[in-house]
Every structure is written in structure tokens, then in C-alpha cells.
Amino acid sequence: MLKLIHSILGPLKYTILHPQWQANRHQRLSLKVTEAIRNSHILDIGSGNADYHNALSSDNTLVTLDYPDTNKRYTHCPVIYGTATALPFTDNRFDYTFLLEVLEHIELDREAVGEAFRVLKPGGRLIVSVPFLYPTHDIPYDFRRYTAYGLKSILVQAGFSVISCRSKGNSLIASLQLLNLALMEVTLKTLLAWKPLGLLVGLVTWPVTILINIASAPLIPLSSLNAASLGHTAVAEKPVKG
């Protein structure tokens, strides 16, 4: 049943018909940063089922890495298995490293950022995105949430210069997205308990989530109010030593 739901919602991921439209929309906007990369050697740490690799320019060389235990739940296999806290690469090897919606799943997050710094060439850049207001997921590998200030602090302590740090959404959008997620959580739990009732609940909640998405659309132009957001995307650079 869950596979059927995923097969229905999958193609709708970036449309207003998907219950996570706002979260997916902001995730896609953050990935626009990666689409501008050209002729570079890239390491995607925690690549999972990433659907953005096809959007990368073909003149890049991409290496994907994922942790064996967590990768079991995904259909995509990485180029290499490993851990983010002990990357199996030499120093100063990559032009870019990605940690996209991954850092919250790494227990030793500071060590992972330090490793991303180590394998980057001087002048190389790390692109990292993290959630702020989002439910627990990928249990039991979900350890924390970040403010923009906490994320920047970790990057600076690792030796990076923070080029940009952008919050995703605003308090109103985040609140409406959480409401949609709560409705879907109720639906899924009901499905697992009794499928007929769960389907009936889904016939009610899905249209409601679409109406909530429609209501949230006019709020998109509003800037982040700093009180809350869906998450943050940062670009950080490894300094070139003089």
C-alpha cells in the first residue's frame, strides 16, 4: 500500500498536488545552486535516492557516496560505500562536496563537515542543506535540527568561509507545511491500522492538503521572518592559503 502511495505521489513531487509541495519546492530551489556547476570533480556525500544528479552538467565528474546501513532503504546504489566521518579519499581532491539533507542524519556532524573540508581543493566549495522545521525521518538516523547560526558556526569552526546561507520559506509557509505533514501522518497511521478506513481518510486529507498548498502560494514572496523556516542552504568555501 505504501509503495502504491509513493508511486502515485512521486511524479507529483514538485507540483501543488503533493502534500510536501512547499518543502519539495524549496529543496528544488536550493538545488539550483548545483546546476550552475561546470567542469568540476564533485563528491555527493549521502547521495541516497538523489533525483538531482541528472540536472548536473555532463562535463562534471560525479562521485556518489552513501553509508551501507542507510542505503539499504534506497533503490540507487552509490559509486562507493563509506562513512561521512572518515571519507576514503586523499586530501585536496574535489572541487565541490555536497551534504544535501544529510547532516542531520550524521551523529558526528562536525567531523563530517571537517572531512568535507579536508577532501576539497583550496578554493573548493561545500554546498550543504539542512532542515529546521520538519518531522523526524529516516529513523533512527535523525539526530538534530539546525538554526542558520548553528549551521554557519559549524562551517566556520571547520575552517570554511561562508559565502551564503539562505533560509527556505518563512514562518507561515513552514506552519502550513507542518499541517500538511500532520494530516499525512494521520492518514498513513490509519492505513497501517486498517486499510479501508485509511483510504477513506486519505480521500479527505489529500484534497485538504491541496487546498492548504493553494492557500500557501500567495505567501511565497514574503521574506523569511527569522522566527521559523523549513530549513537552510549554505555555500561555504575552503580558503586558498597565500
N, C-alpha and C positions, 0 to 999 in steps of 0.2 A: 504493500500500500504506500509506504513512504517513497519507494522508488517511482511509483506512478505519479505521486505528487511532484517529485523533483523533475520528472520527465515533462510534466505539464508546465511547471513554473520556470524551468531552465531557459527556454527560448524567450521568456518574457522578462529576463533578469534586469534589463536596462529600460523597461517600459513602465508606464504609470500603472499597469495592471498587476505588477509584482508587489507583494506586501512589503518588501525591503527596498522599494524603489529609491527612496531618498538615500539610504545607506549605500546602495549599489551605485547610484548616480554620483555620489561624492567620491566613492572609490575609483570610479572611472575617470573622474576629473583629475584625481591625484596621479593616475597612470599616464596622463597626458605628458607629464614630465619625462617619462621614459621613452615616449615615442619620438622625442627630438634627438635622441642619442644616435650618433653616426660613427661608423668605423671604429668601434671600441670593443675591448675584451671585457665581458660582463659576467659577474657571478651573482646568481639569484639564490640567496640563502633561504631555505624553507620554501621551495618552489611549489610544493603541493600540486593542486589541480589548476595552476595559474592559467587563465584564459587570455592573458595579455601578451604572451610571447609572440603570437602571430603579427601583432601590431608593431613589433620592433623592426627597425630597418634591417634588410637582408645582408648589409655589409658589416653587421656586428657579429662577433663570436660569442655565443651564449653558453655558459656552463651552469647547469642546474644542480642544486644540492638539497637533499632532504634527509631527515632523521628516520632511520628504518622503522621504529615503532609507530610513529605518527603517520608515515607514508602508507602504511597498510590500508588505511581507510580511503586512499585516493586511487584513481584509475591511471594517473600519469606517473611514470617512474622517472626519477632524476637521472642525470648523467652519472652522478656519483652519490653514494650514500656517505653520510658523515654527520658530525655534530657542529653546531654553530660556535661552540665554545672552544673548539680545537680543530680549526679548518685544515684540511690536508693539502695545503698549498704553501709554496715558498713566499717570502716577503716580497712586497712591491710588484705584484704580478698583474693586477686587474686595473682597468680604467674606471670601472663602476662596480659597486656592490649594491644589491637590493636586499632590504629587510622589510617586505611589504606585508603588513598584518601578521607579523611573525614574532616580534619582540616580546609581546605579552605572553607567548607560549614557551619562552625560554626561561628556565628558573634562574640561571645566572646571566641576566640580561647585560650587565656591564661587561662581563667577559666576552659576550658575543659581539658587542659594539667594538671592543678592543681588538678582537680578531678581524673584524671587517676593516678596521683601520690598518692593521698590520699587512694584510694582503693587497691593499690598494697601493698603486704607484703614487709618488708625490704629485700632488695636483689632481689625484683621482677623487671621485665623489661617491658618497653613500646616499642613497635615496631610501628613506625609512618612513613607513606609515604605521600608525597605531590607533586603536580605538580609545575613546574616552567614555561615552555613554553607550554601552552595548552589553547585551546579556552574556552570561557565561557560556562558552562554547568550546568545542574540541576537548571536552572533559576527559581525563583530569588535567590536561596540559593547558591550563589557563590560570595565570598566576597574578596578574595585576592590570591596572589601568593607569594611563599617563595624562597629566596636565601638559600643556605646551612647555611650561617652565621646567617640569621634571624631565621631559624628553631632551630639551636643549642642554640641561645640566649634565646629563649622561654623555651626550655627544662631546661637549666641551672637555669634560674630565678625561675622555678617551684621547684627546688631542686634536679633535676636529675644529674647524672654523664653520659656524653655522651660516649658510648662505641665505636660507629662507626657512620659515616654519609657518605653515598655513593651517588654520583650523577649518574643519569641514562642517558646514552648516551653522546653525545658531540654536539658541535655547528652545525656540518654538518648534523648529523642524525636528530637533532631537526628541522633544517631548511627544510629538505626533508619531515619529518613527517607533519610539518605545511602545506607544499604544498599539500600533500595528503588530509589533512583535509579541506583545502580551496576548492579543487576540489569536495569533497563530499558535502560540504555546498552548492555549486552552484547546484549540482545535486538534492539535497533534496528540495531546494527552487523552482527549476524548476518543480519538481514532484508535489509540493503542488499547484503551479500555473496552470499547465496543464500536466496531466499525460502522454499523448502520447509523448510530447516533452521531458519531464523528463526522460522517458525510453530511448529515443534516446540519450540524453546527457549521461545517465548512461552507455550505451553501448560503449561510447567513453572514459569516465573518468575512469571507473573501470580498463580496461586494462592499461591505463596510470599510475594509482596508483600502479599496479603490477610491471610495468617497473621501477618506482621510487623506490619501495621496493628492486628490484634486484640491482639497482644502489647503494642503501644504504648499502647492505650487506657487501661489502668489507671494509666499514668504521667502522664496529663493533669493531675490535681490537684496534682502536685508543682510547687513554685515553681521559677523559674529559679535555677540554681546558679552563675550568672555565668561559669562556665567556657566554656560554649558555648550557642548558641541558633540558631534558624532565621533570626532577623532582629529588627528593631526597628521600632516605630511611635512617632512623636513628634508632639506637637501644640505648636506654637510661636505666640506672639502678637507682633504688631507694636505696640510701646508707643504709648500715647496721650501726646503731649507736653503738659505742663502749661503 
